[in-house]
Amino acid sequence: MIAYRTIPVPDTVSEKVRSTLTAPGYGHPAHVEVATGYGPCRSCLATFAQGEEERILFTYDPFHGLDPYPSPGPVFIHRDACRPYAGTAFPEGLRGLPLTLEGYGSDRWIVARERVADGDVDGAVDRLFAQSEVGYIHVRNTEAGCYVARIERVGA
């Protein structure tokens, strides 16, 4: 198995959104609501307690600073501060969600894409990183198509 780490939205982004209730880089208002879906939170990478926790919906560009072409999309974080995910493996609580992994190469080009079957994120990561042209992976929600997290090889 290839060693990798799962990287959430940067904590500086989450903190700024919570304090300003605006989308970073865009300035339009973020939306606060009681969770009506599982999410997940792009900071702690845990699902939301539906009907209980408040979440913030905002526009986020996971390629900001990597490429001049923007690719914004909607993401959620907890309204209240949460501990950003810092594990090296994939979060257990997300393995059962409908996920698609996109392997990116140079110039931000999608080299390969794989839907996760039966929660086997590790197998999908191994197959994508076995392709030498894949430099990093984006995790997306298969149902909504939105960005969840980034996966990098350990040492990359």
C-alpha positions, 0 to 999 in steps of 0.5 A: 500500500502506498503511504499517503495523507489526506489534507482538508481545507486549510484551517486559515480558510475555515477560520476566515470563513467563520469570522467573516461569513464570506467566501475566500477569494470571492467575497460573496456571503457564506450561508449558515444553516442547520445541517440537512445532509451529511456533508462532510465538513471540509475541515475536520472531515467528519459528517454532520449531525443532521438536524443538530449542527450548524454548518456554513456553505461557501464557495471554495477553489481547491486549485487556488494558488496552483493554477490561474484557472479557477474551479470554484465549488460549494463546500461545507464546514462546521459553524463552530470551530472544529479540529482540522483533520490531521491523520495520515490515513483516510478518515474512517467516517467517510469510507462509506460515502459515495466518493470519486477520486480524481488523479491529477497530473501536470497542468492540473489535468485529470489523468485518471478517475475512480469511483470508490467501491465498498469503501475501499479508498486505499485500493483506489488510491493505490491504483491511481498513484500506481500511475506515475503521472498522477501527482495528487488526488482530489476526493469528491462526493459522487452524488454532488460532485463537490470537493471533499479533500486532497490526497498526497503521497507521504513525502510529496 
